[in-house]
């Protein structure tokens, strides 16, 4: 009963392809996120959705399009993949709990563009 | 803007204490967090501290917060080889977290 699950875990694809990464949380949280971790392990937020509405959209190429069909799901679609898109993409969710707005992360999706 | 700084590497011997330091910039952050990432794995919440606290202890982990200097530290007592990982400091910025670049802890036996 994984709290935040994302698929696929590993994805190798060619430049120019379009791919999607799916994320689901069963924590009942209202807010979901996509973070990108580059080859140097730096973590940066890409998007944040609250109750299916976009609330954070950092400087991310518009080839990246998040979609939230409901508050338990936040999928990431990437068009025209480039070599620089190779990274680990983490989905996360958060809700107000005893320890504040704690964010729980999925296991990550390792994307390699060749 | 928000920026969280940490040293990139720390190397200790098994059984020693490890201290990982972090500085943050947003004085309005209500919570500060430490996450652990083992090789090939996701981010695991280790511990957190509320901004009105100076210290929090949780088994082998001690978090110290100096709000005046915006300095946060994580002490791991009796460090074990299984503690080898990347440790991320994070501050709450609205509903999101801003992460430091991570400190890679290497524990030698």
Contacts between the chains, C-beta under 8 A, distances in Angstrom:
chain1	res1	chain2	res2	distance
A	31	B	95	5.4
A	33	B	96	6.5
A	40	B	101	7.4
A	41	B	37	7.6
A	41	B	86	5.9
A	41	B	101	7.2
A	41	B	102	5.1
A	41	B	104	7.9
A	42	B	99	7.8
A	42	B	101	5.3
A	42	B	102	7.5
A	43	B	43	7.8
A	43	B	88	6.6
A	43	B	99	4.3
A	43	B	102	7.5
A	44	B	99	7.7
A	45	B	96	5.1
A	45	B	97	7.5
A	45	B	98	7.6
A	48	B	95	6.3
A	48	B	96	5.4
A	50	B	95	6.8
A	55	B	95	6.9
A	56	B	94	7.8
A	56	B	95	7.7
A	56	B	96	5.8
A	90	B	42	6.5
A	90	B	43	6.6
A	92	B	43	8.0
A	94	B	95	6.6
A	99	B	31	7.0
A	99	B	48	5.4
A	99	B	50	7.9
A	100	B	30	6.1
A	100	B	31	4.1
A	100	B	48	7.1
A	100	B	50	7.0
A	100	B	92	6.8
A	101	B	31	7.0
A	101	B	92	6.1
A	101	B	95	6.0
A	102	B	31	7.8
A	102	B	33	7.5
A	102	B	45	6.3
A	102	B	48	6.8
A	103	B	45	7.8
A	103	B	96	7.8
A	103	B	97	5.5
A	104	B	45	7.1
A	105	B	35	7.8
A	105	B	42	5.0
A	105	B	43	4.1
A	105	B	44	7.8
A	106	B	42	6.0
A	107	B	41	6.8
A	107	B	42	4.2
A	108	B	41	7.5
A	108	B	42	4.9
